[in-house]
Amino acid sequence: MIPTLGPSLLLIQPSTSAPALARLLPAGSQLTATVMQVHSNASGIQLQLQLHPSGQRIELGVKQALPTGAGVVLSRDASGQLQLNPFPNTLLPQPPTPTAPAPTQIRSAASLDGVLRSSLPRQQSLGDVLNQLLQQTQPNPGPANQATRQLGPIMQSLLHMFGITPGQRNASQPLRRNVEKGGFFTEAQLSRGAIPSASAHSAPDLKASMGQLQQLADALPPQAREQMHKLLGDLMARVTTAQLHSASQSQDLPDGTSERHLVLDLPIRLGECLENVELRLKRHRARQGDNPASSHWLVRLSFDLQALGPLEAELRLADDTRLSARFWATEPDTAQLIEQRLPAFASNLNQQGILVDELDCHQGTAPRRDNGIRRQLINLKT
């Protein structure tokens, strides 16, 4: 689980890191980072941060120390002011059942709003970014520099890692890699001392691969370099928004139950391109001593296929054996097609030991639910 953000620690004395930080963090953008070292000098408290996805290390002066391994979001607003928002809420204890919002909670909400304001308008999904990066790596007339030639293998590795081909028997493996390696747990791994990079036993996670692409982009021709940096920045904004959404929704409830949320993109291979499917997972865990059957998983999928139109699905798995599933399709023909295939779907589930309690399809759109992001942050034009 990625914890919620703490209050903003208004910075900053970037010292020798200022030129690099100005290039990596333009106004209106944000980066995630991990605290690698903490020390003090005549200027005050200094943090050494490792930025994601580039892996570059910088030093910043702050007003409050953070523990080594802590995950943070470093952001720059439109006026150029830098802010540092710590992820771990354990740094900022809160009463278990407050009757009114505490000052730290109010500041946390304001900090979260600030990061979301910069990440929401510019984000692009993993599937869309991979499609555009693939176009950039296509061979063009004329000589290619070394950086351009090195992009191809990295892109093929990303496709192998995260691309999901429907109908394949091993489709569960790339699905699992999207969850484990999609950049969601990068900061948590670093806080435990694990480095999410390539090794003999483990492939790099998404943020590590983005760091490789960012380094290669610096050696590309100006136009290609600018396009690559924009795409990587938009994808980082997408991952950061998903982390913050999941953190803000995960909670331990007063009745002893708990909920954990996860939001991520799944790039689905359809022909020569990738279609993006948004996956939302919720795990509701019963309190200790209650019937374990009251715990359940809730899975929501949203996608828009060119041939079939918008499609949404909601699956509820209780006691790890009982499934209920509902589908909503905007197009009448699509709804009819899904309805025809539901018996075969139920039979396949039964063969895997899953009991089907409810299975149906509706024409129209699924009931709207709160997506956990404050509505006033969303500008309809963007």
Rosetta blueprint (number, residue, H / E / L):
1 M L
2 I L
3 P L
4 T L
5 L L
6 G L
7 P L
8 S L
9 L E
10 L E
11 L L
12 I L
13 Q L
14 P L
15 S H
16 T H
17 S H
18 A H
19 P H
20 A H
21 L H
22 A H
23 R H
24 L H
25 L L
26 P L
27 A L
28 G L
29 S E
30 Q E
31 L E
32 T E
33 A E
34 T E
35 V E
36 M E
37 Q E
38 V E
39 H E
40 S E
41 N E
42 A L
43 S L
44 G E
45 I E
46 Q E
47 L E
48 Q E
49 L E
50 Q E
51 L E
52 H E
53 P L
54 S L
55 G L
56 Q L
57 R E
58 I E
59 E E
60 L E
61 G E
62 V E
63 K L
64 Q L
65 A L
66 L L
67 P L
68 T L
69 G L
70 A L
71 G E
72 V E
73 V E
74 L E
75 S E
76 R E
77 D L
78 A L
79 S L
80 G L
81 Q L
82 L E
83 Q E
84 L E
85 N E
86 P E
87 F L
88 P L
89 N H
90 T H
91 L H
92 L L
93 P L
94 Q L
95 P L
96 P L
97 T L
98 P L
99 T L
100 A L
101 P L
102 A L
103 P H
104 T H
105 Q H
106 I H
107 R H
108 S H
109 A H
110 A H
111 S H
112 L H
113 D H
114 G H
115 V H
116 L H
117 R H
118 S H
119 S H
120 L L
121 P L
122 R L
123 Q L
124 Q L
125 S L
126 L H
127 G H
128 D H
129 V H
130 L H
131 N H
132 Q H
133 L H
134 L H
135 Q H
136 Q H
137 T L
138 Q L
139 P L
140 N L
141 P L
142 G L
143 P L
144 A L
145 N L
146 Q H
147 A H
148 T H
149 R H
150 Q H
151 L H
152 G H
153 P H
154 I H
155 M H
156 Q H
157 S H
158 L H
159 L H
160 H H
161 M H
162 F H
163 G L
164 I E
165 T L
166 P L
167 G L
168 Q L
169 R L
170 N L
171 A L
172 S H
173 Q H
174 P H
175 L H
176 R H
177 R H
178 N H
179 V H
180 E H
181 K H
182 G L
183 G L
184 F L
185 F L
186 T H
187 E H
188 A H
189 Q H
190 L H
191 S H
192 R L
193 G L
194 A L
195 I L
196 P L
197 S L
198 A L
199 S L
200 A L
201 H L
202 S L
203 A L
204 P L
205 D L
206 L H
207 K H
208 A H
209 S H
210 M H
211 G H
212 Q H
213 L H
214 Q H
215 Q H
216 L H
217 A H
218 D L
219 A L
220 L L
221 P L
222 P H
223 Q H
224 A H
225 R H
226 E H
227 Q H
228 M H
229 H H
230 K H
231 L H
232 L H
233 G H
234 D H
235 L H
236 M H
237 A H
238 R H
239 V H
240 T H
241 T H
242 A H
243 Q H
244 L H
245 H H
246 S H
247 A H
248 S H
249 Q H
250 S L
251 Q E
252 D E
253 L L
254 P L
255 D L
256 G L
257 T L
258 S E
259 E E
260 R E
261 H E
262 L E
263 V E
264 L E
265 D E
266 L E
267 P E
268 I E
269 R E
270 L E
271 G L
272 E L
273 C E
274 L E
275 E E
276 N E
277 V E
278 E E
279 L E
280 R E
281 L E
282 K E
283 R E
284 H E
285 R E
286 A L
287 R L
288 Q L
289 G L
290 D L
291 N L
292 P H
293 A H
294 S H
295 S L
296 H E
297 W E
298 L E
299 V E
300 R E
301 L E
302 S E
303 F E
304 D E
305 L E
306 Q L
307 A L
308 L L
309 G E
310 P E
311 L E
312 E E
313 A E
314 E E
315 L E
316 R E
317 L E
318 A E
319 D L
320 D L
321 T L
322 R E
323 L E
324 S E
325 A E
326 R E
327 F E
328 W E
329 A E
330 T L
331 E L
332 P H
333 D H
334 T H
335 A H
336 Q H
337 L H
338 I H
339 E H
340 Q H
341 R H
342 L H
343 P H
344 A H
345 F H
346 A H
347 S H
348 N H
349 L H
350 N H
351 Q H
352 Q L
353 G L
354 I L
355 L E
356 V E
357 D E
358 E E
359 L E
360 D E
361 C E
362 H E
363 Q E
364 G L
365 T L
366 A L
367 P L
368 R L
369 R L
370 D L
371 N L
372 G L
373 I L
374 R L
375 R H
376 Q H
377 L H
378 I L
379 N L
380 L L
381 K L
382 T L
